[in-house]
């Protein structure tokens, strides 16, 4: 017995081995689909609605194999899988649910079944002949099918019978019985079709000779008009434009060839529109039209300094990259990839590079792209086909050497329509992108003059072959003093301009900005800081719009009047046995976490809560094993764990957590709980732990140390393996922090307790 949610579909009947598209347009249907995707692996039971005298003995289990948003609603594709018997139908929490039993079709008389199949096939062939060779979709493939079950359900899906008839056949028991009913229904429809053809033939015969001549004469007039002088002039204009364009020879020959085809096709035909659109794209593309760039490295440096505060190492890397570009005249080599949390300036850096080089800037967001055709374009055989994002944006730029920003490359998806990341390999590889082949254009386009830049929040989700073609430039985030300077230099002047305020109306002190950063934003970038400042500016603009003469002054005391209650209270060390402070990395920056451990009478169980991932759970197991193997060193009994349960919890249980870098923190927390000794309140730590007690290196140092500074932590325990990496951390981040490098758990205990 199986239970599934029920989806009622109007004017459609779904059978096993067939699929249908459906638009989910109302709330009940949407809830049903969401429940199916979350709880039932995309499986639903499909029942028709709106069919008279509806019997419901049998139904179809279907899987949602495709789901896309459209203007009319959510478009899904349902794939029928199994026929099942309905046991009970009930409403559960507003969602119709059904208990079903899968039915396996058995053939009692193979000879009779195959005889019925041959008879149905003969009728289908005759039906196709009566329709002037136009058959319903799938009928031709039915003629080749001999399996009774497959033939039955594909026939029910393909034949143009009334849905009531199809459903009542589906409710019958036995393959032979259903085939017999299909034969009877097709025979009835065939008789009607024969009568219709006979009537039409008689009507055609009655057309007089004069009527035929009149019809032919009118057709000839239309043809002459369509092939007249106006069309010839239009074709000639297109030809002249192609001849004068700067297309390469291959593209020009292709365009002229398509133009010859256009001459022979009626102007109002669909194919004529397709050819004209194709020629428009060929003429729109900047084949050899590049904007002369101003490669002045000093100017590049000035623009970067003007537009971006901080990020010194990032700007230095960009200057080095562009210096090589100036000396070689070629952008061959690795593609720059800016990696960092949201709001740290990845996209604006791309704009600044374009401004500094005097090139046009174009951007394509790849977040959520799952179709390879989004990159390579659709083939012209498809209705509504067009080039991919690369060709579209270059055509929009009007030059063949823009700065092209590919945003969110870490969020590219993969599904049955292909792998967009693999298509990007050709785009970003300087050795092969000189002849990039878009499926729509069908002519190699030279992308070697384009300066590609990519952005991502993380690198682990980027496919390795694609990552190998890019040079990673990390943007870890901004320190507090950097955010204050960015707000004063860039955000506040921009907000004043956008809101129509005067400078004297919107004066924000460093203290106010600092309070906003600490209590209203918790981010590596400045996006939420800008959002908060804009909220204040809008409230002041409102006062001015109402004619208020007294504009409120913004201070640290009245900031809540503008922004409400603070969202973040800052980090507060929780003192007590079993509590240890750690540093974690997240896609939006560093974070301070606290691990809590409690021991209680039990049977030696290790309980882990707080939405820990598999890697973090294994770190906790390793930490406990290290303590057990060194029980004498820590003053514990040999069998201490047999009579105790150890419960490790990381607060904010709704947030998933994973990774090995919390190993030393979990170790310290468990040891504190077992020995009844508190860890030091001013210490935070990070590092992976091994069963032998070694502490291994971790990543995300800059982001973690920035989080420690923001939390007011002065002492940080780090793995000795990271001592060489600390040189890469900006001095402003390390200033005031006492960094202690440890080799093993003995060093951790010495400094954490």
C-alpha positions as CSV (number, residue, x, y, z in Angstrom):
1,X,0.0,0.0,0.0
2,X,1.4,3.4,-1.0
3,X,0.1,6.9,-0.3
4,X,0.5,9.9,-2.6
5,X,-0.9,13.4,-3.0
6,X,-3.6,13.8,-5.7
7,X,-3.3,16.2,-8.6
8,X,-6.6,16.9,-10.5
9,X,-6.1,17.8,-14.1
10,X,-8.7,19.3,-16.4
11,X,-9.4,18.1,-19.9
12,X,-6.4,15.6,-19.8
13,X,-6.0,11.9,-19.0
14,X,-2.5,10.6,-18.2
15,X,-1.6,7.0,-18.8
16,X,1.5,5.0,-17.9
17,X,4.4,5.3,-20.4
18,X,3.2,8.8,-21.6
19,X,3.8,12.3,-20.5
20,X,1.8,15.6,-20.6
21,X,2.7,19.2,-19.8
22,X,0.5,21.0,-17.3
23,X,0.3,24.6,-15.9
24,X,-0.1,24.8,-12.1
25,X,-2.0,28.0,-11.7
26,X,-3.8,27.9,-8.4
27,X,-2.7,27.7,-4.8
28,X,-4.1,24.2,-4.0
29,X,-2.3,22.7,-7.0
30,X,1.0,24.5,-6.0
31,X,0.8,23.2,-2.5
32,X,0.2,19.6,-3.8
33,X,3.3,19.8,-6.1
34,X,5.5,21.3,-3.3
35,X,4.4,18.4,-1.0
36,X,5.1,15.9,-3.8
37,X,8.6,17.3,-4.4
38,X,9.5,17.5,-0.7
39,X,8.0,14.3,0.7
40,X,7.3,11.9,-2.2
41,X,10.3,12.3,-4.6
42,X,8.1,14.2,-7.1
43,X,5.5,11.5,-7.3
44,X,1.7,12.3,-7.5
45,X,-1.4,10.4,-8.4
46,X,-3.1,12.1,-11.4
47,X,-6.9,12.1,-11.7
48,X,-9.0,13.8,-14.4
49,X,-11.6,16.4,-13.4
50,X,-14.5,17.6,-15.4
51,X,-15.3,14.1,-16.9
52,X,-18.9,13.1,-16.6
53,X,-19.9,9.8,-14.9
54,X,-16.4,9.6,-13.5
55,X,-15.4,6.2,-12.2
56,X,-12.4,6.1,-10.0
57,X,-11.3,2.5,-9.6
58,X,-7.9,2.9,-11.2
59,X,-5.5,5.8,-11.5
60,X,-1.9,6.6,-12.7
61,X,1.1,7.3,-10.6
62,X,3.2,10.1,-12.2
63,X,6.6,11.8,-11.6
64,X,7.2,15.5,-12.0
65,X,10.2,15.4,-14.4
66,X,10.4,19.1,-15.2
67,X,9.4,22.3,-13.4
68,X,9.7,25.8,-14.8
69,X,8.2,29.2,-14.0
70,X,6.2,30.9,-16.8
71,X,4.0,34.0,-17.0
72,X,0.8,31.9,-16.6
73,X,2.1,29.9,-13.6
74,X,4.4,26.9,-12.9
75,X,4.8,24.7,-16.0
76,X,5.4,21.0,-15.1
77,X,5.8,17.9,-17.2
78,X,4.2,14.7,-15.7
79,X,5.6,11.3,-16.7
80,X,3.1,8.4,-16.2
81,X,4.7,5.4,-14.5
82,X,2.3,2.8,-13.0
83,X,-1.4,1.9,-13.1
84,X,-2.7,1.5,-9.6
85,X,-5.9,0.6,-7.8
86,X,-7.5,3.2,-5.6
87,X,-8.1,2.0,-2.0
88,X,-9.2,5.2,-0.3
89,X,-9.3,8.9,-1.0
90,X,-9.2,11.5,1.8
91,X,-8.3,15.1,2.5
92,X,-5.2,15.5,4.8
93,X,-4.4,19.1,5.9
94,X,-6.1,20.6,2.9
95,X,-4.2,18.3,0.5
96,X,-6.1,15.4,-1.2
97,X,-4.3,12.1,-0.5
98,X,-4.9,8.6,-1.9
99,X,-3.9,5.1,-0.8
100,X,-3.2,3.0,-3.9
101,X,-2.0,-0.5,-4.8
102,X,0.2,-0.9,-7.9
103,X,-1.5,-3.2,-10.5
104,X,0.7,-5.3,-12.8
105,X,-1.1,-6.0,-16.1
106,X,-1.4,-9.6,-17.1
107,X,-2.2,-11.0,-20.5
108,X,-4.5,-14.0,-20.4
109,X,-4.7,-14.7,-24.2
110,X,-1.6,-13.6,-26.2
111,X,-3.2,-14.7,-29.5
112,X,-6.3,-12.6,-29.0
113,X,-4.3,-9.6,-27.8
114,X,-2.0,-9.7,-30.9
115,X,-5.0,-10.2,-33.2
116,X,-6.7,-7.1,-31.7
117,X,-3.4,-5.1,-32.1
118,X,-3.2,-6.0,-35.8
119,X,-6.8,-5.0,-36.3
120,X,-6.3,-1.6,-34.5
121,X,-3.1,-1.0,-36.6
122,X,-5.1,-1.5,-39.9
123,X,-7.7,1.0,-38.7
124,X,-5.0,3.5,-37.7
125,X,-3.4,3.3,-41.2
126,X,-6.8,3.8,-42.8
127,X,-7.5,6.7,-40.4
128,X,-4.2,8.3,-41.4
129,X,-5.0,7.9,-45.2
130,X,-8.4,9.6,-44.7
131,X,-6.7,12.5,-43.0
132,X,-4.6,13.1,-46.1
133,X,-1.5,11.6,-44.5
134,X,-1.7,13.8,-41.4
135,X,-1.8,11.6,-38.3
136,X,-2.0,12.3,-34.7
137,X,1.5,12.6,-33.0
138,X,2.9,9.2,-32.1
139,X,0.6,7.1,-34.4
140,X,3.4,6.3,-36.8
141,X,5.6,4.8,-34.0
142,X,2.5,2.8,-32.8
143,X,2.5,0.8,-36.1
144,X,6.0,-0.6,-35.2
145,X,5.0,-1.5,-31.6
146,X,4.1,-5.1,-30.7
147,X,4.2,-5.3,-26.9
148,X,0.5,-5.5,-25.8
149,X,0.9,-3.3,-22.7
150,X,3.1,-0.7,-24.3
151,X,0.8,-0.6,-27.4
152,X,-2.3,-0.3,-25.2
153,X,-1.2,2.8,-23.3
154,X,0.6,4.5,-26.1
155,X,-2.5,4.1,-28.3
156,X,-4.7,5.5,-25.5
157,X,-2.4,8.6,-25.4
158,X,-2.1,9.1,-29.1
159,X,-5.5,8.4,-30.7
160,X,-7.9,11.4,-31.0
161,X,-10.7,9.9,-28.8
162,X,-12.9,11.8,-26.4
163,X,-11.4,11.9,-22.9
164,X,-14.5,10.4,-21.4
165,X,-14.1,7.4,-23.6
166,X,-10.4,7.1,-22.9
167,X,-11.0,7.2,-19.1
168,X,-13.8,4.6,-19.2
169,X,-11.5,2.2,-21.2
170,X,-8.8,2.8,-18.7
171,X,-11.1,1.6,-15.8
172,X,-11.7,-1.8,-17.5
173,X,-10.0,-4.9,-16.2
174,X,-7.8,-7.0,-18.6
175,X,-5.6,-6.0,-21.5
176,X,-7.7,-7.8,-24.1
177,X,-10.9,-6.1,-22.8
178,X,-9.3,-2.7,-23.1
179,X,-7.9,-3.4,-26.6
180,X,-11.3,-4.6,-27.7
181,X,-12.9,-1.4,-26.5
182,X,-10.2,0.7,-28.3
183,X,-11.0,-1.2,-31.5
184,X,-14.7,-0.5,-31.1
185,X,-14.1,3.2,-30.5
186,X,-11.7,3.7,-33.4
187,X,-14.2,1.8,-35.7
188,X,-16.9,4.3,-34.7
189,X,-14.7,7.3,-35.4
190,X,-13.5,5.8,-38.6
191,X,-17.0,5.5,-39.9
192,X,-17.6,9.2,-39.2
193,X,-14.3,10.1,-40.9
194,X,-15.3,8.1,-44.0
195,X,-18.6,10.0,-44.2
196,X,-16.9,13.4,-43.8
197,X,-14.4,12.6,-46.6
198,X,-17.3,11.4,-48.9
199,X,-19.2,14.7,-48.3
200,X,-16.1,16.8,-48.9
201,X,-15.3,15.0,-52.2
202,X,-18.8,15.6,-53.4
203,X,-18.5,19.3,-52.6
204,X,-15.3,19.6,-54.4
205,X,-16.7,17.9,-57.5
206,X,-19.5,20.5,-57.6
207,X,-17.1,23.4,-58.0
208,X,-17.7,24.7,-61.5
209,X,-15.0,25.4,-64.0
210,X,-15.6,29.1,-63.7
211,X,-15.2,29.0,-59.9
212,X,-11.9,27.1,-60.3
213,X,-10.6,29.7,-62.8
214,X,-11.6,32.5,-60.5
215,X,-9.8,30.9,-57.6
216,X,-6.6,30.4,-59.7
217,X,-6.8,33.9,-61.0
218,X,-7.0,35.4,-57.5
219,X,-4.1,33.2,-56.3
220,X,-2.0,34.4,-59.3
221,X,-2.7,38.0,-58.4
222,X,-1.5,37.5,-54.9
223,X,1.6,35.7,-56.1
224,X,2.4,38.5,-58.5
225,X,2.0,41.1,-55.8
226,X,4.2,39.2,-53.3
227,X,6.9,38.7,-55.9
228,X,6.6,42.3,-57.1
229,X,9.0,45.2,-57.1
230,X,8.7,46.1,-53.4
231,X,10.0,42.7,-52.3
232,X,12.9,42.9,-54.8
233,X,13.9,46.3,-53.4
234,X,13.9,44.9,-49.9
235,X,16.0,41.9,-50.9
236,X,18.5,44.2,-52.7
237,X,18.8,46.5,-49.6
238,X,19.7,43.5,-47.5
239,X,22.2,42.3,-50.1
240,X,23.9,45.8,-50.2
241,X,24.1,45.9,-46.4
242,X,25.7,42.4,-46.3
243,X,28.2,43.4,-49.0
244,X,29.2,46.6,-47.1
245,X,29.4,45.0,-43.7
246,X,32.7,44.0,-42.1
247,X,31.8,40.3,-41.9
248,X,34.6,37.8,-42.5
249,X,34.3,35.9,-45.8
250,X,32.7,32.8,-44.2
251,X,30.0,34.8,-42.6
252,X,29.4,36.9,-45.8
253,X,29.0,33.7,-47.9
254,X,26.6,32.2,-45.4
255,X,24.5,35.4,-45.3
256,X,24.3,35.6,-49.1
257,X,23.4,31.9,-49.3
258,X,20.5,32.5,-46.8
259,X,19.5,35.6,-48.9
260,X,19.2,33.4,-52.0
261,X,16.9,31.1,-50.0
262,X,14.8,34.0,-48.9
263,X,14.2,35.0,-52.5
264,X,12.6,31.7,-53.3
265,X,10.3,31.6,-50.2
266,X,6.9,33.3,-49.9
267,X,7.4,36.5,-47.8
268,X,4.6,35.6,-45.3
269,X,5.8,32.1,-44.6
270,X,7.2,31.2,-41.2
271,X,10.6,30.2,-42.7
272,X,10.9,33.6,-44.2
273,X,10.7,35.2,-40.8
274,X,13.3,32.8,-39.4
275,X,15.8,33.7,-42.2
276,X,15.2,37.4,-41.8
277,X,15.9,37.1,-38.0
278,X,19.0,35.1,-38.7
279,X,20.3,37.8,-41.2
280,X,19.5,40.5,-38.7
281,X,21.7,38.8,-36.1
282,X,24.6,38.3,-38.5
283,X,24.4,42.0,-39.4
284,X,24.1,43.0,-35.7
285,X,27.3,41.2,-34.6
286,X,30.5,43.3,-34.4
287,X,32.7,41.0,-36.4
288,X,35.7,43.3,-36.7
289,X,34.5,46.3,-34.9
290,X,36.5,47.0,-31.7
291,X,36.6,50.1,-29.5
292,X,40.1,51.5,-29.3
293,X,41.1,51.0,-25.7
294,X,43.1,53.4,-23.6
295,X,45.7,51.2,-21.9
296,X,47.1,53.6,-19.4
297,X,48.2,51.7,-16.3
298,X,48.4,54.9,-14.2
299,X,44.8,55.7,-15.2
300,X,43.8,52.2,-14.4
301,X,45.3,52.5,-10.9
302,X,43.6,55.9,-10.4
303,X,40.2,54.6,-11.4
304,X,40.5,51.6,-9.1
305,X,41.7,53.8,-6.2
306,X,38.8,56.2,-6.8
307,X,36.1,53.6,-7.1
308,X,37.3,51.1,-4.4
309,X,38.5,51.7,-0.9
310,X,40.7,49.0,0.6
311,X,41.2,45.7,-1.4
312,X,44.9,46.6,-1.9
313,X,46.0,43.1,-2.8
314,X,43.1,42.7,-5.2
315,X,43.9,45.9,-6.9
316,X,47.6,45.0,-7.1
317,X,46.7,41.7,-8.8
318,X,44.5,43.5,-11.3
319,X,47.2,46.0,-12.2
320,X,49.7,43.1,-12.7
321,X,47.2,41.3,-15.0
322,X,46.5,44.4,-17.1
323,X,50.2,45.3,-17.3
324,X,50.8,41.9,-19.0
325,X,47.8,42.6,-21.2
326,X,49.4,46.0,-22.3
327,X,52.8,44.5,-23.0
328,X,51.6,41.5,-24.9
329,X,48.5,43.0,-26.5
330,X,46.7,39.7,-25.7
331,X,44.5,38.5,-22.9
332,X,45.6,34.9,-23.3
333,X,46.2,33.2,-20.0
334,X,44.0,32.7,-17.0
335,X,40.6,34.4,-16.6
336,X,40.2,36.6,-13.5
337,X,37.7,35.2,-11.1
338,X,36.6,37.4,-8.2
339,X,35.5,35.2,-5.3
340,X,34.0,36.6,-2.1
341,X,30.8,37.1,-0.1
342,X,27.9,39.2,-1.5
343,X,28.4,42.9,-1.4
344,X,32.2,43.1,-1.4
345,X,32.4,44.8,-4.8
346,X,33.0,41.9,-7.3
347,X,30.7,43.3,-10.0
348,X,31.7,46.9,-9.5
349,X,35.4,45.9,-9.9
350,X,34.5,44.6,-13.3
351,X,32.9,47.9,-14.2
352,X,35.9,49.8,-13.0
353,X,38.2,47.7,-15.2
354,X,36.1,48.5,-18.2
355,X,36.1,52.2,-17.3
356,X,39.8,52.3,-16.8
357,X,40.4,50.5,-20.2
358,X,37.9,52.6,-22.0
359,X,36.0,49.5,-23.1
360,X,32.3,48.8,-23.0
361,X,31.1,46.7,-20.1
362,X,28.6,43.8,-20.5
363,X,27.3,41.4,-17.9
364,X,25.5,38.1,-18.0
365,X,24.2,36.4,-14.9
366,X,24.7,32.6,-14.9
367,X,23.0,31.9,-11.6
368,X,20.5,29.1,-12.0
369,X,21.3,28.5,-15.7
370,X,20.8,24.8,-16.4
371,X,20.4,24.7,-20.2
372,X,23.5,24.5,-22.3
373,X,21.6,26.5,-25.0
374,X,21.7,29.5,-22.7
375,X,25.4,29.6,-23.5
376,X,25.7,28.1,-27.0
377,X,22.3,29.2,-28.3
378,X,19.4,27.3,-29.8
379,X,19.5,25.6,-33.2
380,X,17.4,27.4,-35.8
381,X,15.2,24.3,-36.3
382,X,13.5,25.2,-33.0
383,X,10.6,27.7,-32.8
384,X,11.7,31.0,-31.2
385,X,15.4,30.1,-31.3
386,X,18.0,32.7,-30.6
387,X,21.7,33.0,-29.9
388,X,23.1,32.3,-26.4
389,X,23.9,34.8,-23.8
390,X,27.5,35.3,-25.0
391,X,26.6,36.3,-28.6
392,X,23.5,38.3,-27.4
393,X,25.5,40.5,-25.0
394,X,28.4,41.1,-27.5
395,X,25.8,42.1,-30.2
396,X,24.2,44.5,-27.6
397,X,27.6,46.0,-26.8
398,X,28.3,46.7,-30.5
399,X,32.0,46.0,-30.2
400,X,34.1,42.8,-30.3
401,X,36.3,43.6,-27.4
402,X,34.1,44.5,-24.4
403,X,34.9,43.7,-20.8
404,X,32.5,40.7,-20.3
405,X,31.5,39.9,-16.7
406,X,30.1,36.4,-16.2
407,X,28.4,36.6,-12.8
408,X,27.7,33.8,-10.3
409,X,29.6,31.0,-12.2
410,X,29.4,29.0,-9.0
411,X,25.6,28.7,-9.3
412,X,25.5,27.0,-12.7
413,X,23.3,23.9,-12.7
414,X,23.1,20.7,-14.7
415,X,20.1,18.8,-15.9
416,X,18.9,16.7,-18.9
417,X,19.3,19.7,-21.3
418,X,23.1,19.7,-21.0
419,X,25.9,21.1,-18.9
420,X,26.4,24.9,-19.3
421,X,29.7,24.7,-17.4
422,X,31.2,22.5,-20.1
423,X,30.0,25.0,-22.8
424,X,31.8,27.8,-20.8
425,X,35.1,25.9,-21.2
426,X,35.2,26.8,-24.9
427,X,34.2,30.4,-24.1
428,X,36.9,30.9,-21.5
429,X,39.8,28.9,-23.1
430,X,42.0,31.4,-25.0
431,X,43.3,28.6,-27.2
432,X,40.0,27.7,-28.7
433,X,37.7,30.7,-28.3
434,X,39.0,32.3,-31.5
435,X,36.2,30.3,-33.3
436,X,33.4,30.0,-30.7
437,X,30.5,28.1,-32.4
438,X,27.1,29.3,-31.4
439,X,24.4,26.8,-32.4
440,X,22.2,29.6,-33.8
441,X,24.8,31.6,-35.7
442,X,26.5,28.4,-37.0
443,X,29.7,30.4,-37.9
444,X,32.8,30.6,-35.7
445,X,33.0,33.9,-33.8
446,X,36.3,35.2,-32.5
447,X,36.1,35.8,-28.7
448,X,39.8,36.3,-28.2
449,X,39.5,40.1,-28.1
450,X,37.0,39.9,-25.2
451,X,38.3,40.4,-21.7
452,X,36.3,37.9,-19.6
453,X,36.0,38.3,-15.9
454,X,34.0,35.9,-13.7
455,X,32.6,36.2,-10.2
456,X,31.6,33.6,-7.5
457,X,30.7,33.4,-3.8
458,X,32.6,30.1,-3.4
459,X,34.9,27.9,-5.5
460,X,34.0,24.4,-4.3
461,X,30.8,24.3,-6.5
462,X,32.7,25.3,-9.7
463,X,33.6,22.3,-11.8
464,X,37.4,21.6,-11.7
465,X,38.0,21.9,-15.5
466,X,36.3,25.4,-15.4
467,X,38.1,26.4,-12.2
468,X,41.4,25.4,-13.8
469,X,41.0,28.1,-16.5
470,X,40.5,30.9,-14.0
471,X,42.9,32.8,-11.7
472,X,41.2,33.1,-8.3
473,X,41.3,36.5,-6.6
474,X,39.7,36.4,-3.1
475,X,37.8,39.3,-1.7
476,X,37.3,38.3,2.0
477,X,35.4,41.4,3.0
478,X,36.0,44.7,4.7
479,X,37.1,45.7,8.2
480,X,35.0,48.1,10.3
481,X,37.2,51.1,9.5
482,X,37.1,50.3,5.8
483,X,33.3,50.1,5.8
484,X,33.2,53.5,7.5
485,X,35.4,55.0,4.8
486,X,33.4,53.4,2.0
487,X,30.2,54.7,3.5
488,X,31.6,58.3,3.7
489,X,33.4,58.2,0.3
490,X,30.9,56.3,-1.9
491,X,27.6,55.3,-0.2
492,X,26.5,58.5,1.4
493,X,27.2,60.8,-1.6
494,X,25.4,58.3,-3.9
495,X,22.4,58.2,-1.5
496,X,22.2,62.0,-1.3
497,X,22.2,62.2,-5.1
498,X,19.6,59.4,-5.5
499,X,17.2,60.8,-2.8
500,X,17.4,64.5,-3.8
501,X,18.6,65.5,-0.3
502,X,21.2,68.1,0.4
503,X,24.4,67.3,2.2
504,X,23.4,69.3,5.3
505,X,20.2,67.3,5.5
506,X,22.0,63.9,5.6
507,X,25.0,64.1,7.9
508,X,26.1,60.8,9.4
509,X,28.9,60.6,11.9
510,X,31.5,57.9,12.2
511,X,29.9,56.8,15.4
512,X,26.5,56.3,13.8
513,X,28.0,54.3,10.9
514,X,29.9,52.2,13.4
515,X,26.7,51.5,15.4
516,X,24.9,50.6,12.2
517,X,27.7,48.2,11.2
518,X,27.7,46.5,14.6
519,X,24.0,46.4,15.5
520,X,22.1,46.4,12.2
521,X,24.4,44.5,9.7
522,X,26.3,41.3,9.9
523,X,28.1,40.9,6.6
524,X,31.4,40.9,4.9
525,X,30.4,43.5,2.3
526,X,28.5,46.8,2.6
527,X,25.2,45.9,0.9
528,X,23.1,45.9,4.1
529,X,25.0,49.0,5.3
530,X,23.9,50.8,2.2
531,X,20.4,49.5,2.7
532,X,20.3,50.9,6.2
533,X,21.6,54.3,5.2
534,X,19.0,54.5,2.5
535,X,16.3,53.7,5.0
536,X,17.4,56.7,7.1
537,X,17.6,58.9,4.0
538,X,14.1,58.0,3.0
539,X,12.7,58.9,6.4
540,X,14.4,62.3,6.2
541,X,13.1,62.8,2.6
542,X,9.6,62.0,3.9
543,X,9.9,64.8,6.6
544,X,11.0,67.2,3.9
545,X,8.2,66.2,1.5
546,X,5.7,67.0,4.3
547,X,7.2,70.4,4.7
548,X,8.9,69.9,8.0
549,X,11.3,72.8,8.8
550,X,13.2,70.8,11.4
551,X,15.1,67.9,9.9
552,X,16.0,65.4,12.6
553,X,19.7,65.0,13.4
554,X,21.0,61.4,13.3
555,X,22.8,60.4,16.4
556,X,23.8,57.1,18.1
557,X,21.0,57.7,20.7
558,X,18.1,58.2,18.2
559,X,19.2,55.6,15.6
560,X,16.5,53.3,16.7
561,X,13.9,55.9,15.6
562,X,15.1,55.4,12.1
563,X,16.1,51.7,11.9
564,X,14.1,50.1,14.7
565,X,15.4,47.7,17.3
566,X,19.0,46.5,16.7
567,X,19.1,43.1,14.9
568,X,22.4,42.0,16.3
569,X,23.6,42.4,19.9
570,X,27.2,41.5,19.1
571,X,29.1,38.4,20.4
572,X,28.9,37.7,24.1
573,X,31.1,35.0,25.5
574,X,29.0,32.5,27.4
575,X,31.1,31.5,30.5
576,X,30.7,28.0,32.0
577,X,32.0,24.5,31.9
578,X,31.7,22.7,28.6
579,X,31.6,25.9,26.5
580,X,34.3,26.7,23.9
581,X,34.5,29.5,21.3
582,X,35.4,28.7,17.7
583,X,35.8,30.5,14.4
584,X,33.9,29.4,11.3
585,X,33.8,30.3,7.6
586,X,30.5,30.9,5.7
587,X,29.8,32.1,2.2
588,X,28.9,35.5,3.6
589,X,32.1,35.9,5.7
590,X,33.6,34.7,9.0
591,X,31.5,33.8,12.1
592,X,32.2,33.2,15.8
593,X,30.5,30.1,17.1
594,X,30.2,28.5,20.5
595,X,30.2,24.8,21.1
596,X,28.4,23.5,24.2
597,X,28.9,20.1,25.8
598,X,27.1,18.5,28.7
599,X,27.8,15.1,30.3
600,X,25.2,13.0,32.1
601,X,24.7,9.5,33.4
602,X,24.2,7.2,30.6
603,X,25.7,4.3,28.5
604,X,28.6,5.9,26.6
605,X,26.5,7.5,23.9
606,X,27.7,10.6,21.9
607,X,24.8,12.8,21.1
608,X,25.3,15.5,18.4
609,X,22.7,18.3,17.8
610,X,22.6,21.7,16.1
611,X,22.3,20.5,12.5
612,X,25.9,19.3,12.2
613,X,27.0,17.9,8.8
614,X,28.7,14.5,8.4
615,X,32.2,16.0,8.4
616,X,31.5,17.9,11.7
617,X,30.0,14.8,13.3
618,X,33.1,12.9,12.4
619,X,35.2,15.6,14.0
620,X,33.2,15.2,17.2
621,X,33.8,11.5,17.2
622,X,37.5,12.0,16.6
623,X,37.7,14.5,19.5
624,X,36.1,12.1,21.9
625,X,38.4,9.3,20.8
626,X,41.5,11.5,21.4
627,X,40.3,12.2,24.9
628,X,39.6,8.5,25.6
629,X,43.0,7.5,24.3
630,X,44.7,10.1,26.6
631,X,42.5,9.7,29.7
632,X,45.4,9.6,32.1
633,X,46.8,12.9,30.9
634,X,43.5,14.6,31.5
635,X,43.0,13.0,34.9
636,X,40.0,10.9,33.9
637,X,39.1,7.3,34.8
638,X,39.8,4.6,32.3
639,X,36.1,3.7,31.9
640,X,34.8,7.2,32.3
641,X,32.8,7.1,29.1
642,X,31.0,3.8,29.8
643,X,28.7,5.4,32.4
644,X,28.3,8.8,30.8
645,X,26.4,10.2,27.8
646,X,28.2,13.2,26.1
647,X,25.9,15.7,24.4
648,X,27.5,18.2,22.0
649,X,25.4,21.1,20.7
650,X,26.1,24.1,18.5
651,X,23.5,26.8,19.0
652,X,21.3,28.2,16.2
653,X,20.1,24.7,15.5
654,X,18.0,25.9,12.5
655,X,21.2,26.8,10.6
656,X,23.1,23.8,8.9
657,X,26.8,23.6,9.8
658,X,29.6,21.5,8.4
659,X,33.4,21.3,7.9
660,X,36.4,20.0,9.8
661,X,37.7,23.3,11.2
662,X,35.6,23.0,14.4
663,X,37.6,20.0,15.5
664,X,39.7,21.7,18.1
665,X,36.7,23.7,19.4
666,X,34.6,20.5,19.9
667,X,37.6,18.8,21.5
668,X,38.0,21.7,24.0
669,X,34.3,21.8,24.8
670,X,34.1,18.1,25.5
671,X,37.3,18.1,27.6
672,X,36.0,21.1,29.6
673,X,32.7,19.3,30.3
674,X,34.6,16.1,31.4
675,X,37.2,17.8,33.6
676,X,34.9,20.5,34.9
677,X,37.4,23.2,33.9
678,X,36.3,26.3,32.0
679,X,38.0,27.5,28.8
680,X,39.4,31.0,28.7
681,X,36.8,33.6,27.8
682,X,39.1,35.7,25.6
683,X,40.2,32.8,23.4
684,X,38.8,31.6,20.1
685,X,40.1,28.7,18.0
686,X,40.0,26.9,14.7
687,X,41.6,23.7,13.3
688,X,41.0,20.2,12.2
689,X,41.9,17.4,14.7
690,X,43.2,13.9,14.0
691,X,43.0,10.7,16.0
692,X,46.7,11.1,17.0
693,X,45.9,14.5,18.4
694,X,47.6,16.5,15.6
695,X,46.0,19.8,14.6
696,X,45.7,20.3,10.8
697,X,45.5,23.5,8.8
698,X,42.2,25.1,7.7
699,X,41.1,27.7,5.2
700,X,39.3,31.1,5.3
701,X,41.8,32.6,7.7
702,X,41.2,36.2,6.8
703,X,37.4,35.9,7.2
704,X,37.8,34.1,10.5
705,X,40.2,36.6,12.0
706,X,37.9,39.5,10.9
707,X,35.1,37.8,12.7
708,X,37.3,37.5,15.8
709,X,38.2,41.2,15.7
710,X,34.5,42.2,15.3
711,X,33.7,40.0,18.4
712,X,36.4,41.7,20.5
713,X,38.4,38.5,20.8
714,X,42.1,39.1,21.4
715,X,43.6,35.6,21.4
716,X,43.2,33.1,18.6
717,X,44.5,29.6,18.4
718,X,45.5,28.5,14.9
719,X,47.1,25.3,13.4
720,X,50.9,25.5,13.0
721,X,50.3,24.5,9.3
722,X,48.6,27.9,8.8
723,X,51.7,29.9,10.0
724,X,52.9,30.4,6.5
725,X,49.4,31.4,5.3
726,X,49.2,34.2,7.9
727,X,51.5,36.3,5.8
728,X,48.7,36.6,3.2
729,X,46.3,38.1,5.8
730,X,46.3,42.0,5.8
731,X,48.1,43.7,8.6
732,X,45.0,45.6,9.5
733,X,43.3,42.3,10.2
734,X,46.1,40.9,12.4
735,X,46.7,44.1,14.3
736,X,45.8,43.7,18.0
737,X,45.3,39.9,17.8
738,X,47.5,37.5,19.7
739,X,47.9,34.5,17.3
740,X,49.0,31.3,18.9
741,X,50.1,28.4,16.6
742,X,49.6,24.9,17.9
743,X,50.8,21.5,16.7
744,X,48.6,19.2,18.7
745,X,45.9,18.9,21.4
746,X,48.5,19.4,24.2
747,X,49.3,22.8,22.9
748,X,45.5,23.5,22.6
749,X,44.9,22.6,26.2
750,X,47.9,24.6,27.4
751,X,46.5,27.8,25.7
752,X,42.7,27.3,25.9
753,X,42.3,26.5,29.6
